[in-house]
Amino acid sequence: MLYFFFDFQTSEVAINRPAIFQGDSLILFIVNVITAMAYSFVLPIMSLFLIQNLNAPPAMIGFFTVTTALLSLVTNQQAGKFVDAGTNAKTLLIISLVALVTTGLLFSIFTHFWQAVLIGAPIFALGNTSIPILLSMIRQHADQSGLQSTKINAQMRSGVSLMWIIGPAMSFSVVGWLGFSATYLTASTIAFIALALTFFRLPDYTRPVTQRTTKETVHGPVPMRFWLYSGVILFGNLANALYITAMPLVITESLNMAESWVGILMGITAALEIPAMLMAPRWSERFGRARLVTFAFLLAIIFYGCLLWTQHIILLMVLQLLNGLFFGIFVGLGISILQDELPQRVGWASAFHTNTMRIGSMAGSSTAGILAQWFGFQQAFAGSLISALLAIVLLIIIRSKAFRHAYPSLSET
């Protein structure tokens, strides 16, 4: 049985399986999913850990979050540069996973807030580089294996989404049963499994000499289309983060409904999001990526607009269809679009995508509280609506004939 689990070589039985469930694709998928599971045990409980276990003032949660985020922005982009310059991505991933394992071990023994900031945050930031490195490796694997990168990216991302549905609930359960130390040790163990699989089973991923960046390409101009698409990704994730932050408060405080409805609504969205994510590459082949992403944001505008006045739980459940389709398409295609717009700097593009998503999430979470305080919980959804509208404006510019003539793209959109 163990031999079957670790023997990923292609066989007659494997020939009929999808490409992602064969050979190195399967190993990458498993490492990607296990790494996501490790993160889902670390991040959701962090604020609770800082307050309850380290006795940090609530204001210090923001300080720790910003410190970690800023360090991650730097380490992510540097890791992307190393990948583009020809550094073995497997080696970089091993380093980042060692940092992630160490993060879990350290947080299981920390007793003071200063330890989390001065020691934990830098090591955790180094561990965060595993995300863009994996994105780069997945793209390199697709290119070297002759697989469709958009399809592989979407399939890999669907596994991550599934782990983020399961992981947080499990992490809070472990905290309730065994405490914070046991939870972080669990995260460290999960990360170690990903590390072992990477070390023993993943092949080396080094960019061919002809594709490596030089000083000219590293410091060369980034296409305008890349920046505009990055803006789309920023506004899309900002809108979603604002919604995720405000929605539980709207359900419990404004509409006076039970907390269980929050989980039900999120579950409906997740059940629709993952299939949409998997179908997005096929739809993009038929309709074009830019057109499909534009359609997704139109759904988002309808969804967020309806949230401003909807007060019936049945209608809220129906509206999750729009949200699931929007976010599934948006997340399923985002990384592939940025990588295709900067094909000579895939590592840097992958890191920039990760950082853009992170900034959008932070901005959305912060904005939700401000809007809720000034205008009310439900009116905070106006921020999501405005963000989606701004993304649509950028997409209209990208799709305009004048822009396409002035800034042609190598990738079909």
C-alpha positions as CSV (number, residue, x, y, z in Angstrom):
1,M,0.0,0.0,0.0
2,L,2.8,2.4,0.9
3,Y,4.6,1.5,-2.3
4,F,1.5,2.3,-4.3
5,F,1.3,5.7,-2.6
6,F,4.9,6.7,-3.3
7,D,5.3,5.0,-6.7
8,F,4.0,7.7,-9.0
9,Q,5.5,6.3,-12.2
10,T,3.1,6.2,-15.2
11,S,1.6,2.7,-15.7
12,E,-1.1,1.2,-17.9
13,V,-3.7,2.1,-15.2
14,A,-2.5,5.7,-15.1
15,I,-2.8,6.3,-18.8
16,N,-6.5,6.7,-18.5
17,R,-6.3,9.2,-15.6
18,P,-6.2,13.0,-16.1
19,A,-2.6,14.4,-16.5
20,I,-2.7,16.0,-13.1
21,F,-3.1,12.6,-11.5
22,Q,0.0,11.1,-13.2
23,G,3.7,11.2,-12.5
24,D,5.3,14.5,-11.5
25,S,2.0,16.3,-11.9
26,L,0.5,14.2,-9.1
27,I,3.5,14.9,-6.8
28,L,3.2,18.6,-7.4
29,F,-0.5,18.5,-6.8
30,I,0.0,16.6,-3.5
31,V,2.8,19.0,-2.3
32,N,0.7,22.0,-3.3
33,V,-2.3,20.7,-1.4
34,I,-0.3,19.6,1.7
35,T,1.5,23.0,1.8
36,A,-1.9,24.8,1.7
37,M,-3.2,22.5,4.5
38,A,-0.2,23.6,6.6
39,Y,-1.0,27.2,6.1
40,S,-4.6,26.7,6.9
41,F,-3.5,25.5,10.3
42,V,-1.3,28.5,10.9
43,L,-3.1,31.6,9.7
44,P,-6.7,31.3,10.9
45,I,-5.8,31.0,14.5
46,M,-3.0,33.5,14.5
47,S,-4.9,36.5,15.9
48,L,-6.5,34.3,18.6
49,F,-3.1,32.9,19.5
50,L,-1.5,36.4,19.8
51,I,-4.2,37.6,22.2
52,Q,-5.0,34.5,24.2
53,N,-1.6,32.8,24.4
54,L,0.9,35.7,24.1
55,N,-1.4,38.3,25.8
56,A,-0.8,40.8,23.0
57,P,-3.1,43.9,22.9
58,P,-5.6,43.7,20.0
59,A,-3.8,46.6,18.3
60,M,-0.7,44.5,18.0
61,I,-2.4,42.0,15.8
62,G,-2.4,44.6,13.0
63,F,1.3,45.3,13.7
64,F,2.2,41.7,13.5
65,T,0.2,41.2,10.3
66,V,1.7,44.2,8.6
67,T,5.2,43.2,9.6
68,T,4.8,39.7,8.2
69,A,3.1,41.0,5.1
70,L,5.8,43.5,4.3
71,L,8.6,41.0,4.9
72,S,6.7,38.5,2.7
73,L,6.4,41.0,-0.2
74,V,10.2,41.3,-0.3
75,T,11.0,37.6,0.1
76,N,8.4,36.6,-2.5
77,Q,9.7,38.9,-5.2
78,Q,13.3,37.9,-4.4
79,A,12.4,34.2,-4.7
80,G,10.8,34.9,-8.1
81,K,13.9,36.6,-9.3
82,F,16.0,33.6,-8.3
83,V,13.7,31.3,-10.2
84,D,13.9,33.4,-13.3
85,A,17.7,33.7,-13.1
86,G,18.0,29.9,-13.2
87,T,18.2,28.9,-9.5
88,N,16.8,25.4,-8.9
89,A,13.2,25.9,-7.9
90,K,13.2,22.7,-5.9
91,T,16.1,23.9,-3.8
92,L,14.2,27.2,-3.1
93,L,11.0,25.2,-2.2
94,I,13.0,23.1,0.2
95,I,14.3,26.2,2.0
96,S,10.9,27.7,2.2
97,L,9.3,24.5,3.5
98,V,12.1,24.2,6.1
99,A,11.1,27.7,7.2
100,L,7.5,26.7,7.4
101,V,8.3,23.7,9.5
102,T,10.4,25.9,11.8
103,T,7.5,28.4,12.0
104,G,5.2,25.8,13.4
105,L,7.8,24.6,15.9
106,L,8.6,28.1,17.1
107,F,5.0,29.2,17.5
108,S,4.4,26.1,19.6
109,I,6.9,27.3,22.2
110,F,6.6,31.1,22.0
111,T,5.5,32.7,25.2
112,H,6.0,36.4,24.5
113,F,4.8,38.7,21.7
114,W,8.2,40.1,20.9
115,Q,9.4,36.6,20.0
116,A,6.6,36.3,17.4
117,V,7.6,39.6,15.9
118,L,11.4,39.5,16.0
119,I,11.8,35.7,15.3
120,G,8.6,34.3,14.1
121,A,7.6,36.9,11.5
122,P,10.9,36.8,9.5
123,I,10.9,33.0,9.4
124,F,7.2,32.8,8.5
125,A,7.8,35.3,5.7
126,L,10.5,33.1,4.3
127,G,8.1,30.2,4.6
128,N,5.5,32.2,2.6
129,T,7.8,32.1,-0.4
130,S,6.7,28.5,-0.9
131,I,3.5,29.8,-2.6
132,P,5.0,31.7,-5.5
133,I,7.8,29.1,-5.9
134,L,5.1,26.4,-6.3
135,L,3.3,28.5,-8.8
136,S,6.5,28.9,-10.8
137,M,7.2,25.2,-10.6
138,I,3.7,24.3,-11.7
139,R,4.1,26.6,-14.8
140,Q,7.6,25.2,-15.5
141,H,6.2,21.6,-15.2
142,A,3.4,22.4,-17.6
143,D,5.7,24.0,-20.2
144,Q,8.2,21.2,-20.0
145,S,5.6,18.4,-20.1
146,G,3.6,20.0,-23.0
147,L,0.5,20.4,-20.7
148,Q,-1.9,23.3,-20.9
149,S,-0.7,25.7,-18.2
150,T,-4.1,27.4,-17.7
151,K,-5.8,24.0,-17.1
152,I,-3.0,22.8,-14.7
153,N,-3.0,26.1,-12.8
154,A,-6.7,25.9,-12.3
155,Q,-6.6,22.3,-11.2
156,M,-3.8,23.0,-8.7
157,R,-5.7,26.0,-7.3
158,S,-8.8,23.9,-6.8
159,G,-6.9,21.7,-4.4
160,V,-5.8,24.7,-2.5
161,S,-9.3,26.0,-2.2
162,L,-10.5,22.7,-0.9
163,M,-7.9,22.7,1.8
164,W,-8.9,26.2,2.8
165,I,-12.4,24.9,3.3
166,I,-11.4,22.0,5.4
167,G,-8.2,23.3,7.2
168,P,-9.5,26.2,9.2
169,A,-12.3,24.2,10.8
170,M,-9.8,21.5,11.7
171,S,-7.3,23.9,13.1
172,F,-9.9,25.5,15.5
173,S,-11.1,22.1,16.5
174,V,-7.5,21.1,17.4
175,V,-7.1,24.3,19.4
176,G,-10.3,23.6,21.3
177,W,-9.2,20.0,22.1
178,L,-5.5,20.2,22.5
179,G,-4.5,23.9,22.6
180,F,-2.4,26.2,20.4
181,S,0.9,24.3,20.8
182,A,-0.5,21.1,19.5
183,T,-2.1,22.9,16.6
184,Y,1.2,24.5,15.5
185,L,3.0,21.2,16.0
186,T,0.3,19.7,13.7
187,A,1.0,22.4,11.1
188,S,4.7,21.8,11.4
189,T,4.2,18.0,10.8
190,I,2.0,18.7,7.8
191,A,4.7,21.0,6.3
192,F,7.4,18.3,7.0
193,I,5.4,15.8,4.9
194,A,5.4,18.3,2.1
195,L,9.1,18.8,2.6
196,A,9.8,15.1,2.5
197,L,7.8,14.6,-0.7
198,T,9.6,17.6,-2.3
199,F,13.1,16.3,-1.3
200,F,12.6,12.7,-2.3
201,R,10.1,12.7,-5.1
202,L,10.1,16.1,-7.0
203,P,12.5,16.5,-9.8
204,D,14.7,19.6,-10.2
205,Y,13.1,22.5,-11.9
206,T,15.6,24.9,-13.5
207,R,14.7,27.2,-16.3
208,P,16.5,26.5,-19.6
209,V,19.5,28.7,-20.3
210,T,17.7,30.4,-23.2
211,Q,14.7,31.3,-20.9
212,R,16.7,32.7,-18.0
213,T,16.6,36.4,-17.2
214,T,19.6,38.6,-17.9
215,K,20.3,42.0,-16.5
216,E,18.5,43.5,-19.5
217,T,15.3,41.5,-19.0
218,V,15.2,41.8,-15.2
219,H,15.3,45.6,-15.4
220,G,13.4,45.8,-18.7
221,P,10.0,47.4,-18.9
222,V,7.0,45.4,-17.7
223,P,4.1,45.4,-20.3
224,M,1.3,47.8,-19.6
225,R,-1.2,44.9,-19.9
226,F,0.6,43.2,-17.0
227,W,0.0,46.2,-14.7
228,L,-3.6,46.5,-15.7
229,Y,-4.3,42.9,-15.2
230,S,-2.6,43.2,-11.8
231,G,-5.0,46.0,-11.0
232,V,-7.9,43.7,-11.9
233,I,-6.5,41.0,-9.6
234,L,-6.0,43.6,-6.8
235,F,-9.6,44.9,-7.0
236,G,-11.1,41.4,-7.4
237,N,-9.4,40.1,-4.2
238,L,-10.1,43.4,-2.4
239,A,-13.8,43.0,-3.2
240,N,-13.9,39.4,-2.0
241,A,-11.9,40.1,1.2
242,L,-14.3,43.0,2.0
243,Y,-17.3,40.7,1.5
244,I,-15.8,37.8,3.5
245,T,-15.0,40.2,6.4
246,A,-18.4,42.0,6.4
247,M,-20.7,39.1,5.6
248,P,-20.6,37.4,9.1
249,L,-21.3,40.7,10.8
250,V,-24.2,41.4,8.4
251,I,-25.8,38.0,9.1
252,T,-25.4,38.1,12.8
253,E,-25.7,41.8,13.7
254,S,-27.8,43.5,11.0
255,L,-30.1,40.6,10.1
256,N,-30.1,38.9,13.5
257,M,-29.6,35.4,12.1
258,A,-27.8,32.5,13.7
259,E,-24.0,32.2,13.1
260,S,-24.6,28.8,11.4
261,W,-25.9,30.6,8.4
262,V,-22.5,32.2,7.8
263,G,-21.0,28.7,7.4
264,I,-23.9,27.6,5.2
265,L,-23.4,30.5,2.8
266,M,-19.7,30.0,2.6
267,G,-20.2,26.3,2.0
268,I,-22.5,27.0,-0.9
269,T,-20.0,29.4,-2.4
270,A,-17.2,26.9,-2.1
271,A,-19.3,24.1,-3.6
272,L,-19.8,26.3,-6.7
273,E,-16.4,28.0,-6.7
274,I,-14.3,24.8,-7.2
275,P,-16.3,23.4,-10.2
276,A,-16.2,26.9,-11.8
277,M,-12.5,27.0,-11.3
278,L,-12.0,23.7,-13.0
279,M,-14.2,24.7,-15.9
280,A,-12.7,28.1,-16.4
281,P,-9.9,26.9,-18.7
282,R,-12.3,25.2,-21.0
283,W,-14.6,28.2,-21.0
284,S,-11.7,30.5,-21.7
285,E,-10.7,28.5,-24.8
286,R,-14.2,28.9,-26.1
287,F,-14.9,32.6,-25.2
288,G,-11.5,34.1,-24.6
289,R,-9.9,34.8,-21.2
290,A,-10.5,38.6,-21.1
291,R,-14.1,38.1,-22.1
292,L,-14.7,35.4,-19.5
293,V,-13.0,37.4,-16.7
294,T,-15.1,40.4,-17.7
295,F,-18.3,38.3,-17.5
296,A,-17.2,37.1,-14.1
297,F,-16.9,40.6,-12.8
298,L,-20.3,41.5,-14.2
299,L,-21.6,38.6,-12.1
300,A,-19.7,40.1,-9.1
301,I,-21.3,43.6,-9.7
302,I,-24.8,42.0,-9.7
303,F,-23.9,40.0,-6.6
304,Y,-22.5,42.9,-4.6
305,G,-25.2,45.2,-5.7
306,C,-28.0,42.8,-4.6
307,L,-26.3,42.4,-1.2
308,L,-26.9,46.1,-0.4
309,W,-30.6,45.5,-0.1
310,T,-31.1,41.8,0.3
311,Q,-32.4,40.7,3.7
312,H,-33.9,37.3,3.1
313,I,-31.7,34.2,3.7
314,I,-33.2,32.3,0.8
315,L,-32.2,35.0,-1.6
316,L,-28.8,35.2,-0.1
317,M,-28.3,31.5,-0.7
318,V,-29.4,31.9,-4.3
319,L,-27.0,34.8,-4.8
320,Q,-24.1,32.6,-3.8
321,L,-24.4,31.1,-7.3
322,L,-23.1,34.4,-8.7
323,N,-20.4,34.7,-6.1
324,G,-19.1,31.1,-6.7
325,L,-19.0,31.6,-10.4
326,F,-17.3,34.9,-10.1
327,F,-14.5,33.9,-7.7
328,G,-14.0,30.5,-9.3
329,I,-13.3,32.0,-12.7
330,F,-11.3,34.9,-11.2
331,V,-9.0,32.7,-9.2
332,G,-8.8,30.0,-11.8
333,L,-7.5,32.3,-14.5
334,G,-5.6,35.0,-12.6
335,I,-2.2,33.4,-12.2
336,S,-2.1,32.1,-15.8
337,I,-2.9,35.6,-17.2
338,L,-0.1,37.3,-15.4
339,Q,2.4,34.5,-16.2
340,D,1.5,34.7,-19.9
341,E,1.9,38.5,-20.0
342,L,5.4,38.1,-18.7
343,P,6.7,34.8,-20.1
344,Q,10.4,35.5,-19.6
345,R,9.9,36.3,-15.9
346,V,7.4,33.7,-14.8
347,G,8.9,33.5,-11.3
348,W,8.6,37.3,-10.8
349,A,5.1,37.3,-12.2
350,S,4.1,34.4,-9.9
351,A,5.4,36.3,-6.9
352,F,3.8,39.5,-8.0
353,H,0.4,37.7,-8.3
354,T,0.8,36.3,-4.7
355,N,1.7,39.7,-3.4
356,T,-1.1,41.4,-5.2
357,M,-3.6,38.9,-3.8
358,R,-2.2,39.5,-0.3
359,I,-2.4,43.3,-0.6
360,G,-6.0,43.0,-1.8
361,S,-6.9,40.8,1.1
362,M,-5.3,43.2,3.6
363,A,-6.9,46.2,2.1
364,G,-10.3,44.6,1.9
365,S,-10.2,43.4,5.5
366,S,-9.2,46.9,6.7
367,T,-11.7,48.7,4.5
368,A,-14.6,46.5,5.7
369,G,-14.2,47.8,9.3
370,I,-14.0,51.4,8.3
371,L,-17.0,51.2,6.0
372,A,-19.0,49.3,8.6
373,Q,-18.3,51.9,11.3
374,W,-19.2,54.8,9.1
375,F,-22.1,53.5,7.1
376,G,-23.3,50.3,8.7
377,F,-22.5,46.6,8.2
378,Q,-24.6,46.0,5.1
379,Q,-23.5,49.2,3.4
380,A,-19.9,47.9,3.6
381,F,-20.7,45.8,0.6
382,A,-20.6,49.1,-1.4
383,G,-16.9,48.8,-1.2
384,S,-17.0,45.4,-2.9
385,L,-19.2,46.9,-5.6
386,I,-16.9,49.8,-6.2
387,S,-13.9,47.5,-6.4
388,A,-15.6,45.2,-9.0
389,L,-16.6,48.3,-11.0
390,L,-13.0,49.5,-11.0
391,A,-11.9,46.1,-12.2
392,I,-14.5,46.2,-15.0
393,V,-13.1,49.6,-16.1
394,L,-9.6,48.1,-16.4
395,L,-10.9,45.2,-18.3
396,I,-12.7,47.4,-20.7
397,I,-9.5,49.3,-21.3
398,I,-7.6,46.1,-21.9
399,R,-10.2,44.9,-24.4
400,S,-10.5,48.1,-26.3
401,K,-9.2,48.2,-29.8
402,A,-7.0,51.2,-29.2
403,F,-5.3,49.6,-26.3
404,R,-4.8,46.3,-28.0
405,H,-3.2,48.1,-31.0
406,A,-0.9,50.1,-28.8
407,Y,0.0,47.3,-26.4
408,P,-0.3,43.9,-28.3
409,S,-0.1,40.7,-26.3
410,L,1.7,37.5,-27.1
411,S,-1.1,35.6,-25.3
412,E,-4.6,35.3,-26.6
413,T,-7.1,37.0,-24.2
